């Protein structure tokens, strides 16, 4: 599934954001990393995660059911899933930025990287970035008004 297809499987809520389940976020990240579900499943199984109740590694079929939302994802798999996707565990539960718009779907990875780096920027740089983005916003809005 490509990013556009992944995006189009979600529905907008009343705020213009997309209400997403964890399994949908995992599928989104799989697509973002240009990974197939089979590659994801193979990498996950290679880490040999053990389910708490059975002590067994989940089967390929079970993992596909997690990815389709047909089976509830076991919390003990989260660290392994994060490792395969090369994200933090918290990132699997962060649903705001990349799902906010069609525009962001193309740049979500860049946006997350920028957000992570902003904590290191000095205050004057943050002000410069903020002012520059506000100017771009005005230009975009004015350009849109001229078109319509």
N, C-alpha and C positions, 0 to 999 in steps of 0.2 A: 504494500500500500504506500503510495507516495504521500507527501505532506498535504497536498491539496485534498486528496481523497480522505485522509485522516481528519482534516479540518472539517470537511463537509459532512462527516458522520455525526457531528455534534450539533446541538441546537442552542440558539441564543436564548438567554433568559431575559427578564424585563429590564435589566441594567445594561444590556448589550454585551455582557460577558457570557461565557459558555460554562454551563454547569457540567462538571466533569467528574467521573469516578476515577479511582486510582488506576484501574485496569485501562481506562481510556488514555490517561496520562502516560502510562507505560507504552501503549501502542503508539502514541504520538512521538515519544522519545525514540522508539525503535525506528520509526519512519524518518525522523530528523537525522538520525545517525546513518541513514542509508543501509540499514541492517534488515535482513529478512526475519520473519518470525522464526523460521527454522534455525537461522544463525543464532538468534537470541536464545531459543530453547536449548540448542547444543551447548552454548557457552554457560548457560545457567546450570545445566545438568553436570557439566565438567567441574563445577565448583562443589558438587556433591552436598547440596543443602539437605539437611535432615528435618523432617516434620516432627514436631514435638510429641504428638500422640503415638505415631507409629515408629518413629526413629528411622524411617525410610526416606529416600530421595523421591520426590514426586515423579510420576511417570510423565512421558512426553504428552500423552493424551490429557492428563490433568493440567499440565502447564498451558496447553492450548485452551482448555476450558477457562482457566484464569484469565487468559488474554481476551477471550470472547465475552467475559462477564457472566458466563453460565455457571461458574463456581466461585465462591467467595475466596479471595486471596488470603492465604495464611500469613499472618504478621511476621512469623519467623523467616519468611522468604525475602522480606524487604531489604535487608543488608546485602543479600546476594544479587537481587535484582538491581540495586543501586550500583553494585560493583560492575556488573555486566554492562550497564548503560553509562558507566563512568560519570555518575552524578551523586550528589549527597542523598542520604535517605530522605531528608527534609524536602528536597527538590521533587520527589515523587508525590508530595502532598501540596505543592505550591501550584495553584491553578490560575493565577491572575494574568500576568503580562502576556505570555505567548498565546493565550486564547482570546485576547481582547478584541482582535479585529483581523480582517483578511490581510491587512498590511503587515501586522505583527507576525503572522504565520510564516512569512518569508524571512523574517529577521529575528526570530525569538532567541536563537542561540546567541547572536550578537548582543541582543538587549540584556540577556542574563549575564553575559560576561562584563558588559559595561556596568551594570548594577553592582556586580561583585567588586569591581575595581573602584567605584566611586568612594568607598570608605577610605581610600588612600589619598584622595585628592584634597589639596589644601582649600580652605574656604574661598580665596579669590578665584580659583579655578572653577569651583562649583558655581559661583555667581556668574562667571563668564559663560559656562555651559548653559545655565538657566536662561540668561539673557539672550544668548544665541538661539536657543530652541524657541523662546517666545517670539523672536523676530521671524523665524521660519514659520511658526504657527500663523502669525498675522499674514504673511505673504501667501501661504496656502489658502487661508480663509478668503482673502481678497481675490485671489486667482479663481477660486471656486465661485465666488459671487459674480465675477465677470463672465464666467462661462454660462451661468444659469440666468 
